[in-house]
Amino acid sequence: DLMTEDEIRMIVARWRVARSLAAGRTYRQIEEETGLSSRTIARISHWLRHGEGGYRLLLRQGEARKV
């Protein structure tokens, strides 16, 4: 009850974009895979590089779990 289904879907999509960007995928590839606009992808890219570090923290934690 914390979020609506649409909000949950958007968080999942944003996380997928962040992982794809970190893996070096292009905006075009990510657009085709997710259906999100290049503007949304660019916004997530900006947050990934210049945000408060939430995406980077989760990406690092994900990498640590793979080891």
Contacts in CASP RR format, 6 or more apart in sequence:
PFRMAT RR
TARGET T0000
AUTHOR 0000-0000-0000
METHOD contacts of the structure
MODEL  1
DLMTEDEIRMIVARWRVARSLAAGRTYRQIEEETGLSSRTIARISHWLRH
GEGGYRLLLRQGEARKV
3 11 0 8 1.000
13 34 0 8 1.000
13 36 0 8 1.000
14 40 0 8 1.000
14 44 0 8 1.000
15 58 0 8 1.000
16 33 0 8 1.000
16 34 0 8 1.000
17 30 0 8 1.000
17 34 0 8 1.000
17 36 0 8 1.000
17 40 0 8 1.000
17 41 0 8 1.000
17 44 0 8 1.000
18 44 0 8 1.000
18 48 0 8 1.000
18 55 0 8 1.000
18 58 0 8 1.000
18 59 0 8 1.000
19 59 0 8 1.000
20 29 0 8 1.000
20 30 0 8 1.000
20 33 0 8 1.000
20 34 0 8 1.000
21 30 0 8 1.000
21 41 0 8 1.000
21 44 0 8 1.000
21 45 0 8 1.000
21 48 0 8 1.000
22 48 0 8 1.000
22 59 0 8 1.000
25 33 0 8 1.000
27 38 0 8 1.000
27 41 0 8 1.000
27 42 0 8 1.000
27 45 0 8 1.000
30 36 0 8 1.000
30 41 0 8 1.000
31 37 0 8 1.000
31 38 0 8 1.000
31 41 0 8 1.000
34 41 0 8 1.000
44 55 0 8 1.000
47 55 0 8 1.000
48 55 0 8 1.000
48 56 0 8 1.000
END
